Amino acid sequence: MTMPSVRESPPARDGEDSLFDALIAFAVDGIMIIDEKGNVRVYNKACERLFGYSAGEVIGRNLSMLMPAPYHGEHDRYLSHYLATGEKHIIGIGREVQGRRKDGSVFPMNLSVGEGVLRGDRIFLGVITDISERVQRERRIMELQSEMLHVGRLTDMGQVAAGLAHELNQPLTAILNYTNAGLDMADERGDTELKSVFGKVAEQATRAGNIIRRLRAFIEKRGPNRTEEDITRTIDEAIRLGQINPAERGVKLRVVFERGLPQVLIDRVQIQQVLINLMKNAIEAMEKSERRELTISVGKVVPDLVQVSVADSGSGISEEMAEKLFQPFVTTKASGMGMGLSICRGIIEAHGGRLWLEPNPGGGAVFRFNVPAAPEVVT
């Protein structure tokens, strides 16, 4: 809304004064009038609701008290410059600015300013509209658009992953067939060393095939293939199969298991993938740390849940990054895609558990997740 200039008027009669007061008092938008020095002369009821100050607290004081930085410090300078040069920046047009309430909070508002002379005094009349709801709606629309973009990218990535999983099955099957043939040849020759090497190749090829099958199931939103498993064995296998090799990277690995842990009801391959991802992330987070300690601990938090924690002694994760770390395509790595933790959380949630991040009291980060304990068999 653009305010017209107020023209010079003759002295008002009492009836006109009453009408003017009524218009100001009952206006839905905030209305203020300031003089050449920036002091408030008129401050209506709507302004009291918007800013939280009563008229008695504002009238006679400088308008800058209702402005946050940087407007607070620039207002008097702008007004002086305009009076000296006549150069307009906001007068005669509407503009989105910010106001400061009595409690110190800041809100967005549309400000329209008109200029004129009233009873011989130069005045500036401002009309203020709170646009907080509109700004919130626009922000929410932008967030929804961003989420839709993420969903679209995830859908595309899911299709690519499904295609890759299908194509990779054939070469993996061939690798496994050649490896089994090599095992037979090594067995015929009595070469135990070669047999051990081929055995490890077969083990990794089989594991890769299992991962691909679980990935396809995850993409197709099928439930995990859960069986009763020993969580200690599952973690030991993840450390070995994931080729973590902490000692080679100067990392001290400590594994702590609570006594009397129950069996867990999990898809072992999927949970091992989560563990491998978390352990590798932890080791990478400590690359520049003098103290490199990776601690994996397992305990029973409630009768039906077992909790696994992976803690590092790295530099930690900022609060800002922690809030969005599990979102797709968010990563702290220079070359990462940002899908690892998102997929890990999806796997854990599909198990009926939860994956979250906490700061490590000793420095670094702790990732924790819960998995369901297997029901006890009553005999």
C-alpha positions in Angstrom: 0.0 0.0 0.0 1.4 3.4 -1.0 0.6 6.3 1.2 -0.2 9.6 -0.5 1.4 12.8 0.8 -0.7 14.6 3.5 -1.6 18.1 2.2 -1.7 21.2 4.2 -5.1 21.5 5.8 -6.9 24.3 7.6 -7.4 24.0 11.4 -9.7 21.1 12.1 -13.0 21.4 13.9 -13.8 19.4 16.9 -15.9 17.0 14.9 -13.1 16.4 12.5 -10.7 15.8 15.3 -13.1 13.2 16.8 -13.4 11.5 13.4 -9.6 11.5 12.9 -9.1 10.0 16.4 -11.8 7.3 15.7 -10.1 6.3 12.4 -6.7 6.0 14.0 -8.1 4.1 17.0 -10.2 1.6 15.1 -7.8 0.9 12.2 -6.8 -2.7 11.8 -3.3 -1.9 10.8 -0.8 -0.1 12.9 -0.7 3.7 12.3 2.1 6.0 13.6 3.0 9.6 12.9 6.5 10.9 13.6 7.9 14.4 13.4 11.1 15.6 11.6 13.2 14.5 14.6 11.9 11.0 14.4 9.9 11.3 17.6 6.5 9.5 17.7 3.4 11.8 17.9 0.6 9.3 17.1 0.6 5.6 18.1 -2.7 3.7 17.7 -4.1 0.6 19.4 -3.1 -1.7 16.6 0.5 -0.6 17.2 0.2 -1.5 20.9 -0.9 -5.0 19.9 1.9 -5.3 17.3 4.8 -4.0 19.4 3.7 -4.7 22.9 4.4 -1.1 24.1 1.6 1.1 25.3 1.1 4.5 23.7 2.5 6.2 26.9 5.8 4.2 26.5 6.3 5.3 22.9 4.8 8.8 22.3 7.5 11.4 22.5 10.4 8.9 22.0 12.4 8.2 18.9 10.9 5.7 16.5 14.2 3.7 16.4 13.1 2.0 19.7 10.8 -0.1 17.6 13.5 -1.2 15.2 16.0 -4.0 15.3 19.5 -3.7 14.0 20.6 -2.5 11.4 17.5 -0.3 11.1 17.8 0.9 14.6 21.1 2.7 14.0 20.4 3.9 10.5 17.0 5.5 11.0 18.0 9.0 12.3 20.8 9.2 9.7 18.4 8.3 6.9 15.8 10.9 8.1 18.5 13.6 8.3 19.8 12.7 4.8 16.3 12.9 3.3 15.5 16.3 4.9 18.8 17.7 3.6 18.7 16.2 0.1 15.1 15.1 -0.6 16.3 11.7 -1.8 13.6 9.1 -1.1 14.2 5.4 -0.3 11.0 4.4 1.3 8.7 7.4 1.4 5.8 7.0 -0.9 6.3 3.2 -1.4 5.6 0.1 0.5 8.5 -2.0 1.8 9.1 -5.1 3.8 11.1 -4.4 7.0 11.4 -5.8 10.5 10.0 -4.5 13.8 11.1 -5.2 17.3 8.7 -5.9 20.1 9.0 -4.9 23.7 10.1 -8.5 24.6 13.0 -8.2 22.1 11.5 -10.5 19.5 11.6 -9.5 15.8 8.8 -9.8 13.3 8.4 -9.1 9.6 6.1 -6.2 8.6 5.1 -4.2 5.6 5.7 -0.5 6.1 4.1 2.2 3.9 5.2 5.8 4.5 3.5 9.1 3.5 4.8 12.6 4.0 3.0 15.9 4.5 2.4 19.0 6.6 -0.2 19.0 9.3 -1.0 22.3 11.2 2.3 23.8 10.2 4.4 20.8 11.2 6.2 18.4 8.8 5.1 14.9 9.6 5.6 11.3 8.3 2.7 8.9 8.5 3.4 5.1 8.6 1.0 2.3 8.1 2.2 -1.1 9.4 0.9 -4.5 8.6 2.2 -7.6 10.3 3.1 -10.2 7.6 4.4 -12.9 9.9 1.7 -15.5 8.8 2.4 -14.8 5.2 6.1 -15.1 5.6 5.6 -18.4 7.5 3.3 -19.7 4.7 5.9 -18.8 2.1 8.7 -20.4 4.1 6.6 -23.6 4.5 5.9 -23.7 0.8 9.6 -23.4 0.1 10.3 -26.2 2.6 7.7 -28.4 1.0 9.1 -27.7 -2.5 12.6 -28.7 -1.1 11.2 -31.9 0.4 9.5 -32.7 -2.9 12.8 -32.2 -4.7 14.4 -34.6 -2.3 11.7 -37.2 -2.8 12.1 -36.9 -6.5 15.8 -37.4 -6.3 15.3 -40.3 -4.0 12.9 -41.9 -6.4 15.3 -41.5 -9.3 18.1 -42.9 -7.1 16.0 -45.8 -6.1 15.4 -46.7 -9.7 19.1 -46.4 -10.5 19.9 -48.5 -7.4 17.4 -51.2 -8.4 18.9 -51.3 -11.9 22.4 -51.6 -10.6 21.4 -54.3 -8.1 19.9 -56.3 -11.0 23.0 -55.9 -13.2 25.5 -56.6 -10.5 23.9 -60.0 -9.6 25.3 -61.5 -12.8 29.0 -60.6 -12.4 28.8 -61.5 -8.7 27.4 -64.9 -9.6 30.2 -65.4 -12.1 32.8 -64.4 -9.5 31.4 -66.9 -7.0 31.4 -69.7 -9.6 35.0 -69.0 -10.6 35.9 -68.8 -6.9 34.3 -72.1 -6.1 36.2 -73.6 -9.1 39.4 -72.2 -7.6 38.6 -73.7 -4.3 38.2 -77.1 -5.9 41.5 -76.8 -7.7 43.3 -75.6 -4.5 41.7 -78.6 -2.7 43.0 -81.0 -5.3 46.5 -79.6 -5.1 46.4 -79.5 -1.3 47.3 -75.8 -1.4 45.9 -74.6 1.9 47.1 -71.0 1.5 45.4 -70.6 -1.9 42.3 -72.3 -0.5 42.2 -69.8 2.3 42.4 -66.9 -0.2 39.7 -68.3 -2.4 37.6 -68.9 0.7 37.8 -65.3 1.6 36.9 -64.2 -1.9 33.9 -66.5 -1.9 32.8 -65.1 1.5 33.0 -61.5 0.4 31.2 -62.3 -2.9 28.4 -64.0 -1.0 28.2 -61.1 1.4 28.0 -58.6 -1.5 25.2 -60.6 -3.1 23.3 -60.6 0.3 23.8 -56.8 0.5 22.4 -56.3 -3.0 19.3 -58.5 -2.2 18.7 -56.5 1.0 19.1 -53.2 -0.9 16.5 -54.3 -3.4 14.2 -55.3 -0.6 14.8 -51.9 1.1 14.1 -50.0 -2.1 11.0 -52.0 -2.8 9.9 -51.3 0.8 9.7 -55.0 1.7 10.1 -55.7 5.4 13.5 -56.9 6.7 14.1 -60.7 6.8 14.4 -60.9 10.6 15.7 -63.9 12.5 17.0 -64.4 16.0 20.6 -63.5 16.1 23.4 -63.1 18.7 24.2 -59.3 18.7 27.8 -59.9 19.9 28.5 -62.2 16.9 26.8 -59.8 14.6 29.1 -57.0 15.7 32.2 -59.2 15.6 31.4 -60.2 12.0 30.7 -56.6 11.0 34.2 -55.6 12.2 35.8 -58.4 10.3 33.7 -58.3 7.1 33.8 -54.5 6.9 37.6 -54.6 7.0 37.6 -51.8 9.5 41.3 -52.5 10.4 41.4 -49.8 13.2 45.0 -50.6 14.2 46.3 -49.8 10.7 44.8 -46.3 11.0 46.1 -45.6 14.5 42.7 -46.2 16.1 42.2 -47.9 19.5 39.1 -50.2 19.3 37.2 -51.1 22.4 34.1 -53.3 22.4 32.0 -53.5 25.6 29.1 -56.0 25.9 26.7 -56.0 28.8 26.4 -59.5 30.4 23.3 -61.6 29.8 22.2 -59.9 26.6 19.2 -61.5 24.9 19.0 -62.6 21.3 17.9 -59.9 18.9 15.3 -60.1 16.2 17.1 -58.5 13.2 18.1 -58.8 9.6 21.7 -59.6 10.3 23.1 -58.4 7.0 21.3 -55.0 7.2 22.3 -54.4 10.8 25.9 -55.2 9.9 25.7 -52.7 7.0 24.5 -50.0 9.6 27.4 -51.0 11.9 30.0 -50.9 9.1 28.8 -47.5 8.0 28.9 -46.0 11.5 32.3 -47.4 12.3 33.8 -46.2 9.1 32.3 -42.7 9.6 33.7 -42.7 13.1 37.2 -43.6 12.0 37.2 -41.0 9.2 36.0 -38.4 11.8 39.2 -39.0 13.9 41.7 -38.8 11.0 43.0 -35.4 12.3 42.6 -36.1 16.0 45.5 -36.8 18.3 43.3 -39.2 20.4 41.7 -41.9 18.3 39.4 -44.1 20.3 36.5 -46.1 18.8 34.1 -47.6 21.4 31.3 -49.9 20.6 29.0 -50.7 23.5 25.9 -52.9 23.7 23.4 -53.0 26.5 19.8 -53.7 27.3 17.9 -50.5 27.9 14.4 -51.9 28.4 13.1 -55.5 28.4 12.3 -55.6 24.7 15.1 -53.4 23.3 18.9 -53.7 22.9 20.9 -50.6 22.4 24.1 -50.4 20.3 26.4 -47.3 20.6 29.3 -46.3 18.3 31.4 -43.5 19.9 34.4 -41.7 18.5 36.9 -39.2 19.9 36.9 -36.8 16.9 36.0 -33.2 16.7 32.3 -33.7 17.0 29.4 -32.5 14.9 27.9 -29.0 15.1 24.3 -28.5 16.3 23.4 -27.1 12.9 24.7 -30.1 11.0 23.4 -32.6 13.6 19.8 -31.3 13.0 19.9 -32.3 9.3 22.6 -35.1 9.2 20.1 -37.9 8.6 18.5 -36.1 5.7 19.2 -37.5 2.2 22.1 -35.8 0.4 23.5 -34.1 3.5 27.1 -35.0 4.3 30.2 -33.7 6.1 32.5 -35.4 3.6 34.0 -33.6 0.7 33.2 -36.5 -1.7 30.3 -38.1 0.1 26.8 -38.4 -1.4 25.0 -38.1 1.9 22.9 -41.3 1.6 24.6 -43.5 4.2 23.0 -42.2 7.4 19.7 -41.7 5.7 19.6 -45.4 4.6 20.9 -46.5 8.0 18.0 -44.7 9.8 15.6 -46.3 7.3 16.9 -49.7 8.1 16.7 -49.2 11.9 13.2 -47.8 11.7 12.1 -50.7 9.5 13.2 -52.9 12.4 11.0 -50.9 14.8 14.0 -49.1 16.3 15.5 -45.6 16.3 18.9 -44.2 15.3 20.1 -40.9 16.7 23.2 -38.8 17.4 24.5 -37.5 20.7 27.7 -35.5 21.6 30.4 -37.6 23.2 31.0 -36.3 26.7 34.7 -36.9 26.2 34.8 -35.2 22.8 33.5 -36.5 19.5 30.1 -38.0 18.6 28.0 -41.0 19.7 25.6 -42.7 17.3 23.1 -44.9 19.1 20.4 -47.3 17.8 17.9 -49.7 19.2 16.9 -53.1 17.9 14.2 -55.4 19.2 15.1 -58.2 21.5 13.8 -61.6 20.6 10.8 -62.7 22.7 11.7 -65.1 25.5 10.5 -68.6 25.1 8.7 -69.8 28.2 9.1 -73.5 28.8 
